[in-house]
């Protein structure tokens, strides 16, 4: 047990040192080594929120297949990393539909860990994703966002120019309750 005087000495010493500097944040292409962290981050949202329509945790094989498929289509799959290795967010786009008439139309997904929220890192990550989509010749990015519990995501997409295209009420179920989704889109041909 530490007495009061010793505790205060320790506190003063820590204050003199200053806070540990925040490690730099960067965005890069996702790699296979990132997939366990991506899986864990996404599975947190499945278990604890209504912002995804997946209802069972996804395994590593799912993410390996997704990374391989997106690379085949030359679509971006990005990670937000702190200190070069700690994955604190990810974003990607996938084909909107499998029909040829929808070629170059994609749906985006973006997820941030709790320590990455409220720091404008979502804006940074989604802005980079959009830039990569433009570079790949994508014509339209569609966001499908849950109509409950995803207010921050709606604000983020709207801030970056996405326009609401409609609302699908009660199209899914999460935790035994109906949930809908908003459709937003961003035209990249402007």
N, C-alpha and C positions, 0 to 999 in steps of 0.2 A: 504494500500500500504506500502511496506517495503522499507526503504531507503537503499542506497548502503552500508553504513557502517554496518547496521544490517544484511543485506544479507551475506556479507563477514564473519561476526562473526559466523553466522549459518553454513556457508560452512566449516570454520576452525574447528568448534566444531564437525561436522559430520566426517571430516577427522581424527580427533583425536580418535574418537570412532572406526574407521576402518570400512571396509565393512562388511555387514551382512554375517556371515558364510553361505556357501552353505549347504543346508540340505542334509543329506546322501541319496544316491540312492540305491535301492535294487530291486531285482527281486523275484516275488513270483507267485504262482498260482492265476489266476483270480478268483474273487468271484462275486456273484450276485450284491453286493454293488458297484463293479467297473464298471458295465455295462453302467450306464448313462454317465460316463466320456469316456468310450470306444466308445459309440455311437456318442458322440459329436466330438471326435477326428476324427473318420472315416468320419463322415458327412462333416467335413471341407474339407477333400480331395475330396469327391464327388462334392461339390459345387465349389471348386476353382482350381482343378488340373485335369490332364489327366492320373494320375497314377493308377486309378481304372476304371474298366469298368462299375461299378454301375453308374446309371445316376440320381437316385432319392435317397434322404436321407433314411436311414434305421431306423426303429423304434426300440424301446426297446425290443419288443417281438421277433424280429429277433435275437438279441444278446442273449436273454434268451434261445431260441431254440438252437442256436449254442453252447453255453456253456454246455447245457444239453447233446447235441449230442456228443460233443467231450469228455465229461466225460464218457459217455456210451462206447465209443470206446477206452477209456484210452489214449487219445492223449493230449499233452500239450497245454494249453492256458495260456500264461504268461502275467503279467503286469510288467512294469517298473514304480516304484513309487519313488517319492521324499518325504522324511519325513514321510514315512509309509502310507500316504493316498492319495497324489496327483498323479494320474495316468498321466504319461508323455509319455507313449508308451505302445504298446502291440504287441504280436506275438503269432501265433498259427499255427498248422498244421491240415489239414483236409484230409479225404480220397481223393486220386487223382481221382479214378473212383469207381463206385459201383460194378463192376464185381469182382468175387472172385480171378481171376488171378492177380489183382492189389493189393491184400491184402498186407499190410505193405509198400505200396507206398503212399506218402503223398505230398500235396502241401502246401507250407508255405506262410504266410502273415506276414508282419511286418510294423508297422506304428509308427512314433515318432512325438511328438508335436514339434513346432518350438523351444521352449527352450531346447529341448533335442538333437537337431541336432548339428553336428560339435564337439562333445565332446567324441566321440568313444563309446557312449552309445548304438548305433545300433549294434556295434561289440559285446559288452557285452551281449546284449539281444539275438542276433541271435546265438551266441556261446552257451548260456545256452539252447536255444531251440533245437539246434543240439544235445547237450549232453543228453537232456531229450528224444529225439527221439531214440538215440542209446540205452538208458536204456529200452525203450519200445519195442525194437526189430525191429524198422523201418529199411527197407533196402535201400530206396532211398527217397530223398527229392527233389521235383521239385519246381522251382520258375518260375512263369509266370510274366514277368515284362514288362510294357508298353515301347514301343520303342521311346517315347518322354517324356521328363520331369522326367525321373527316373534314370539319370546317377549315382547318389549317391547310389541307390539301386543295380545297376549292379556292381559298384565298390565293395560294401560291400560283395555281394554274391561271386564275383570272388576272393576277398581276403581270404574268408573262404573256398575256394576249389571248389566252384560250377563251372562246365564247361558248356559253351554254347553248346546247342544241336540243335539250329535252330532259325529261325526268321519267324514269320507269319506276312506278310505285310497286312495292311489294313483289319484286321479281325473285327474291331469294329469302332464305331463312338463316338466321344466325342466333345461336343460343335459344332456339325455340320461338323466336320472334321474327315477324316479317321485316324485311329491309329492302329498300329500293336503291336505285343508283341514278346519278346525274351523268349525262353525256356532255362532254365539252370537246371542242376541237380547235386546233390551231392550223391555219392554212399557211404553208411555207412558200407558196408561189407568189407572195406579195413582193 
